[in-house]
């Protein structure tokens, strides 16, 4: 769904892995970011599952790059991007992807 000025609101889903012992501080830092809508704790290869929102794909990439550059972040996982108006496509990808 385009916002005023033609900018599209996108929702992005990804996973990140942080250094052992830095989970609490990383969680607190992620919660402070206005673009991070939800943070879920995972058990396994990745530490957190993130739901993020940004005004356009370029802005989303900037946000993700900023998260990757944090000292406690070791790596990020695959990213699923969808526009705000494309909820059916996102649900399909999450269920069957």
C-alpha positions as CSV (number, residue, x, y, z in Angstrom):
1,X,0.0,0.0,0.0
2,X,1.7,3.2,-1.1
3,X,2.0,6.0,1.5
4,X,1.7,9.6,0.6
5,X,4.5,10.5,-1.8
6,X,4.4,7.1,-3.4
7,X,6.5,5.3,-0.8
8,X,5.5,1.7,-0.2
9,X,5.3,0.3,3.4
10,X,7.0,-3.0,3.5
11,X,7.0,-5.7,6.2
12,X,10.2,-7.8,6.6
13,X,10.8,-11.0,8.4
14,X,14.2,-12.3,9.3
15,X,16.3,-14.1,11.9
16,X,19.5,-13.0,13.6
17,X,22.1,-14.8,15.7
18,X,23.9,-12.9,18.5
19,X,27.0,-13.7,20.5
20,X,26.4,-16.0,23.4
21,X,25.8,-14.0,26.6
22,X,24.6,-11.0,24.7
23,X,21.0,-12.1,24.2
24,X,19.5,-9.7,26.8
25,X,21.3,-6.6,25.6
26,X,20.6,-7.4,22.0
27,X,16.9,-8.0,22.8
28,X,16.7,-4.6,24.6
29,X,18.5,-2.9,21.7
30,X,16.1,-4.4,19.1
31,X,13.1,-3.4,21.2
32,X,14.2,0.2,21.1
33,X,14.3,0.4,17.3
34,X,11.0,1.9,16.0
35,X,11.1,-0.2,12.8
36,X,11.2,-3.5,14.8
37,X,7.6,-4.4,15.4
38,X,8.2,-7.7,17.2
39,X,11.1,-9.8,18.5
40,X,10.7,-13.5,19.2
41,X,13.3,-15.6,21.0
42,X,14.3,-18.8,19.1
43,X,16.1,-21.9,20.1
44,X,18.5,-23.4,17.6
45,X,20.9,-21.8,15.1
46,X,19.4,-18.3,15.4
47,X,18.6,-16.3,18.5
48,X,15.8,-14.0,17.4
49,X,13.0,-13.8,14.8
50,X,12.3,-10.2,13.8
51,X,9.2,-8.6,12.3
52,X,10.2,-5.2,10.9
53,X,8.4,-2.4,9.1
54,X,10.0,0.2,6.8
55,X,9.0,2.8,4.2
56,X,10.3,1.1,1.1
57,X,12.7,-1.7,0.3
58,X,15.7,0.7,0.4
59,X,14.9,1.8,3.9
60,X,14.4,-1.8,5.0
61,X,17.9,-2.7,3.6
62,X,19.4,0.3,5.6
63,X,17.7,-0.9,8.8
64,X,18.9,-4.5,8.3
65,X,22.5,-3.3,7.5
66,X,22.4,-1.3,10.8
67,X,21.4,-4.4,12.7
68,X,24.1,-6.5,11.0
69,X,26.7,-4.0,12.0
70,X,25.9,-4.3,15.8
71,X,28.8,-5.9,17.7
72,X,26.7,-8.6,19.2
73,X,25.1,-9.7,15.9
74,X,27.0,-12.7,14.3
75,X,24.7,-13.2,11.3
76,X,21.3,-12.8,9.8
77,X,19.1,-15.3,8.1
78,X,17.0,-15.2,5.0
79,X,14.6,-12.3,4.6
80,X,11.0,-12.3,3.5
81,X,9.7,-8.9,2.3
82,X,6.1,-8.1,1.5
83,X,4.1,-4.9,1.1
84,X,1.6,-4.0,3.8
85,X,-1.2,-4.6,1.4
86,X,0.0,-8.1,0.4
87,X,-0.9,-10.0,3.6
88,X,-2.2,-13.0,1.7
89,X,1.1,-13.5,0.0
90,X,3.0,-13.2,3.2
91,X,0.8,-15.7,5.0
92,X,1.2,-18.1,2.1
93,X,5.0,-17.7,2.2
94,X,5.2,-18.2,6.0
95,X,2.9,-21.3,5.9
96,X,4.3,-23.1,2.9
97,X,7.7,-21.4,2.3
